[in-house]
Amino acid sequence: MMTLEETADCLAALGNPTRLEIFRFLVKAGEAGLPVGAIQAELGVPASTLSHHLRHLVSVGLVFQDRKGVSLICRTNYPSMQGVIDFLMLECCSMDAARDKISG
């Protein structure tokens, strides 16, 4: 289970429109991931800007990067993504049960 701080860091990283677009694109790419060049070509983000945004996503654990020959492959860290979702859904609707106890 992710902590409040870890989840907040991930959400802060995804709070930037460019990083969110990059992350969503990598999610669509699946487990194989994509080379940085393919991300740049598809999204039209300048290389230095893309590097900056990928560094943020890697630093919070939402993206992995692996060197394959001369290419840098970026992959979504699906367990980390699921951790954010699970944290947000933790105790979902528990207030409804508390209200039912109070009013019932």
TORKOL-4160 file (C-alpha; in steps of 0.2 Angstrom, whole numbers, padded with zeros to 4 digits, m for minus):
104
<pt num="1" X="0000" Y="0000" Z="0000"/>
<pt num="2" X="0007" Y="0017" Z="m0005"/>
<pt num="3" X="0008" Y="0030" Z="0009"/>
<pt num="4" X="0000" Y="0047" Z="0008"/>
<pt num="5" X="0016" Y="0056" Z="0003"/>
<pt num="6" X="0020" Y="0043" Z="m0010"/>
<pt num="7" X="0003" Y="0045" Z="m0018"/>
<pt num="8" X="0004" Y="0064" Z="m0017"/>
<pt num="9" X="0021" Y="0064" Z="m0026"/>
<pt num="10" X="0014" Y="0053" Z="m0040"/>
<pt num="11" X="m0002" Y="0064" Z="m0042"/>
<pt num="12" X="0009" Y="0080" Z="m0042"/>
<pt num="13" X="0020" Y="0072" Z="m0056"/>
<pt num="14" X="0004" Y="0068" Z="m0066"/>
<pt num="15" X="m0003" Y="0085" Z="m0062"/>
<pt num="16" X="0007" Y="0093" Z="m0076"/>
<pt num="17" X="m0002" Y="0091" Z="m0093"/>
<pt num="18" X="0014" Y="0086" Z="m0103"/>
<pt num="19" X="0018" Y="0072" Z="m0090"/>
<pt num="20" X="0000" Y="0066" Z="m0089"/>
<pt num="21" X="0000" Y="0065" Z="m0108"/>
<pt num="22" X="0017" Y="0055" Z="m0108"/>
<pt num="23" X="0011" Y="0044" Z="m0095"/>
<pt num="24" X="m0005" Y="0040" Z="m0104"/>
<pt num="25" X="0004" Y="0037" Z="m0120"/>
<pt num="26" X="0015" Y="0024" Z="m0111"/>
<pt num="27" X="0000" Y="0016" Z="m0103"/>
<pt num="28" X="m0007" Y="0013" Z="m0120"/>
<pt num="29" X="0010" Y="0006" Z="m0126"/>
<pt num="30" X="0008" Y="m0009" Z="m0114"/>
<pt num="31" X="0022" Y="m0019" Z="m0106"/>
<pt num="32" X="0034" Y="m0017" Z="m0120"/>
<pt num="33" X="0036" Y="0002" Z="m0118"/>
<pt num="34" X="0043" Y="0013" Z="m0130"/>
<pt num="35" X="0059" Y="0021" Z="m0135"/>
<pt num="36" X="0061" Y="0039" Z="m0130"/>
<pt num="37" X="0062" Y="0044" Z="m0148"/>
<pt num="38" X="0045" Y="0036" Z="m0152"/>
<pt num="39" X="0038" Y="0046" Z="m0138"/>
<pt num="40" X="0045" Y="0062" Z="m0144"/>
<pt num="41" X="0040" Y="0059" Z="m0162"/>
<pt num="42" X="0022" Y="0055" Z="m0157"/>
<pt num="43" X="0019" Y="0069" Z="m0145"/>
<pt num="44" X="0030" Y="0082" Z="m0153"/>
<pt num="45" X="0039" Y="0086" Z="m0136"/>
<pt num="46" X="0057" Y="0093" Z="m0138"/>
<pt num="47" X="0070" Y="0081" Z="m0132"/>
<pt num="48" X="0076" Y="0091" Z="m0118"/>
<pt num="49" X="0058" Y="0095" Z="m0112"/>
<pt num="50" X="0054" Y="0076" Z="m0114"/>
<pt num="51" X="0069" Y="0071" Z="m0104"/>
<pt num="52" X="0064" Y="0083" Z="m0090"/>
<pt num="53" X="0047" Y="0076" Z="m0089"/>
<pt num="54" X="0052" Y="0058" Z="m0090"/>
<pt num="55" X="0064" Y="0061" Z="m0075"/>
<pt num="56" X="0050" Y="0067" Z="m0064"/>
<pt num="57" X="0039" Y="0051" Z="m0069"/>
<pt num="58" X="0054" Y="0040" Z="m0065"/>
<pt num="59" X="0058" Y="0049" Z="m0049"/>
<pt num="60" X="0041" Y="0045" Z="m0042"/>
<pt num="61" X="0041" Y="0027" Z="m0048"/>
<pt num="62" X="0028" Y="0028" Z="m0061"/>
<pt num="63" X="0040" Y="0025" Z="m0076"/>
<pt num="64" X="0055" Y="0013" Z="m0078"/>
<pt num="65" X="0068" Y="0016" Z="m0090"/>
<pt num="66" X="0079" Y="0002" Z="m0098"/>
<pt num="67" X="0094" Y="0004" Z="m0110"/>
<pt num="68" X="0092" Y="m0008" Z="m0125"/>
<pt num="69" X="0107" Y="m0005" Z="m0136"/>
<pt num="70" X="0107" Y="0013" Z="m0140"/>
<pt num="71" X="0089" Y="0016" Z="m0136"/>
<pt num="72" X="0081" Y="0021" Z="m0119"/>
<pt num="73" X="0065" Y="0011" Z="m0117"/>
<pt num="74" X="0052" Y="0019" Z="m0106"/>
<pt num="75" X="0039" Y="0008" Z="m0097"/>
<pt num="76" X="0024" Y="0011" Z="m0086"/>
<pt num="77" X="0027" Y="0004" Z="m0068"/>
<pt num="78" X="0009" Y="m0004" Z="m0068"/>
<pt num="79" X="0011" Y="m0009" Z="m0049"/>
<pt num="80" X="0014" Y="0009" Z="m0045"/>
<pt num="81" X="0000" Y="0015" Z="m0055"/>
<pt num="82" X="m0011" Y="0002" Z="m0047"/>
<pt num="83" X="m0005" Y="0008" Z="m0030"/>
<pt num="84" X="m0011" Y="0026" Z="m0033"/>
<pt num="85" X="m0028" Y="0019" Z="m0039"/>
<pt num="86" X="m0029" Y="0008" Z="m0024"/>
<pt num="87" X="m0025" Y="0022" Z="m0012"/>
<pt num="88" X="m0038" Y="0033" Z="m0019"/>
<pt num="89" X="m0051" Y="0019" Z="m0018"/>
<pt num="90" X="m0046" Y="0014" Z="0000"/>
<pt num="91" X="m0062" Y="0015" Z="0010"/>
<pt num="92" X="m0072" Y="0020" Z="m0004"/>
<pt num="93" X="m0090" Y="0023" Z="0001"/>
<pt num="94" X="m0086" Y="0020" Z="0020"/>
<pt num="95" X="m0094" Y="0037" Z="0024"/>
<pt num="96" X="m0110" Y="0030" Z="0017"/>
<pt num="97" X="m0109" Y="0016" Z="0030"/>
<pt num="98" X="m0105" Y="0028" Z="0044"/>
<pt num="99" X="m0120" Y="0039" Z="0039"/>
<pt num="100" X="m0132" Y="0024" Z="0039"/>
<pt num="101" X="m0126" Y="0020" Z="0056"/>
<pt num="102" X="m0129" Y="0038" Z="0062"/>
<pt num="103" X="m0146" Y="0039" Z="0054"/>
<pt num="104" X="m0152" Y="0022" Z="0057"/>
